[in-house]
């Protein structure tokens, strides 16, 4: 049984004024879960300004009584009507059921969004989780999500010179390496002198079984003779 202890915490809708606090939370989680802390405020704001994203219904925060945001979740629908879920809980507040509550809220909203999706289409809700965050991995598995693939994001650093007189700068780039067909291999060295390898798992839950998935299941079943 899951016990949610939200003592001195409250759940509320998201506001534009929360941008700085939400960004700080995401950076804190990224630093603990991957060892890096990328600048992500522009990415967050871009999501919030998307025409298909509504702050009042598609995102939630958990805050302390003093207003400090310690949990955040959002759900989005892409052009193919598939749904994605993002849940982040501050490292100092994990294990208190905050993540579970946010998953429930987001999943309830995701199921509401199904009302505008063709019933013949299979719809899934997916979440990408750092493999170092075992608390999140166990949460999604407990909530009925299945790991469907792993991948690594390689953060590469090298010296870049603008001209002969300038100081060298660090050039960083992300290279995503999909592990779907790597014979079950799920680990790489986390750091070398050149790059940092960040390993992720994609968890998925089927919210609506459409005709396309039913046909796939039927075709995979053996035929009696």
C-alpha positions, 0 to 999 in steps of 0.5 A: 500500500502506498502512503502519501505523507504531505505534511507541511506541503500542498499541491496546486496548479502551475503559474507563469511566476513559478518559472524560476522555482521550477527551473531550479527544481529541475536543475537540482534533480538533474545534478543528482540524477545525472551529475550535470546541471544544464541550463533549461529555463528556455526549454521549460518556457518553450513548453509552457508557451506551446499552443497545446499546453495549458498551465492550469490543467496540464501541470502541477507543483508541490510546494512547502508552506513557505512557497518552496517548490519541491515537486513538479509534473506535466503531461503533453500530447504530441501530433500523433496523439501520444502522451508524455509525462514528466515528474520531478521531485527534489532529492531532499523530499523523495520517498514521501509519496510526492512522486506518486501523487504527481503521477496520479494527477498527470495520469488522470489528466492524460485519461481526460485527454483521451476523449478527443482521441480516435478510439481506434488509435492505441494511446500510450503514456510515456516517461523518461527516467534517469537510471540513477534515480531508482526511486522513480524507476520503482515508482513507475513499475509499481504504477503499472508502467513497463520499461520499453527501451534504454538509451544514453545521452553523451555529453561531449566536451572539446576545446573550441578556438574562435581564432588564434588569439582567443582563449579556448572554449568548451564545446558541448553537444548531446549525442543520443545512443539508442540501446534497443538493439544492443543485446541487452547491454544497459551500462556504459562507463559514466565518465571519461576525460572526453564525455559523460554518459547519461543512461535513461529508461523509457517507461510506458503504459497503454491507456487506450487499446486501439484496433492497431494494437489488437491487430498486432496482438492477433497477428503475433498469436499462433494459429491452431491447425 
